[in-house]
C-alpha cells in the first residue's frame, strides 16, 4: 500500500480509503461480523484511512466502525467523519451552526467510542449560517483536541476559497482536504474544484470512484439494475448520474482496456484517478472481503500516462468557458520561460 500526504499537511493516508456507508445499510449493506472482517482485511493490506459520516445509517455506520476498530492500535489509524445533514427532527438537528457542529461532533465521538477523530468534514454547505461561525466552531474542535484536521465535501469552488479566506483572516484552522464525487463518467470537479483545492493546498478524496459499480463492468445496458444491488436501492440518485449511454460507453472502454492490460476494470478505474497527484485517496466500499480484495490492490497500482490519456479521451471532457479561452490564449501569450513554475499548477499549462 502506498501513502500520500493530505494536501500540504503532514498527514499521511493510504491512497485507498475504506468507506463505511455499507456498514449497517439496510437492504444492501453488511452486518457487524462482515464489517469486522472487511476492516481487518483492509488493515492487513496496509490501509490506515477510514471514512464514515453521522448520517450513514443514522449513526449505525459510526457505531459499527467503532466496534470493528476496537482491538486495533488507535494511533495507527486515520478516522474521518462528517456532519451537516439532518440527524433528528426539529429545526436545529442539521446544518453548520455552532450548536449543531459541536453537538454532532460529540455524538459522533460517542458512537465511534473515541476521544477524537483525525479528519472532520462538513458534508455540504449551509446557506443560512455565516461561514465565519462555521469555521470558528470547527477551529474550536481542533483547539480542544476533539479533531485533528478539517475538511469539506460537496462545496462549490468559491465556497472553499471563501471559507479558507475567512479562516486566514480570523487566524483559524483551514480546510486541508475536499471530498468529492469523481470518476471517469463524472469529471465535473475538473472545471473548478480540483484547481481550487490545488490553489488552497488541499488534497482531494474521491467518493463514488467506480460510479456505483458501473465501472466494474458488472452491469449491462438493461433497463434497470438487478434488485438487491446498491445502485438499485439508490436508483433515484445513481441512475441519473451514471445509467446512460455515455456512462456505458466509458464503462465498455474501461472493461476492454483492463482486459488488454491484464487487470480488472475496478483497478484500472481507480488507478486512473490516482494518476493525478492532487488526489490523495479514493474511497472504496465493500459488503464482503472478496469485493475488497480487488479494489484494495489499487494501493500499489500505477498506470502509465498514455493509458490515463487514452481513457480520458473516450468521452472527452468539456471544461467549458473560461478554460476554452485560456487554452486558446495562453500558448501565444505565456511562452517566455523554460518551464512552468509550480504556482501555475492550478491553471492550464502552456504548450511549448
Order of alpha helices (4+ residues) and beta strands (2+ residues): beta-beta-beta-alpha-beta-alpha-beta-alpha-beta-alpha-beta-alpha-beta-alpha-beta-alpha-alpha-alpha-alpha-beta-alpha-alpha-alpha
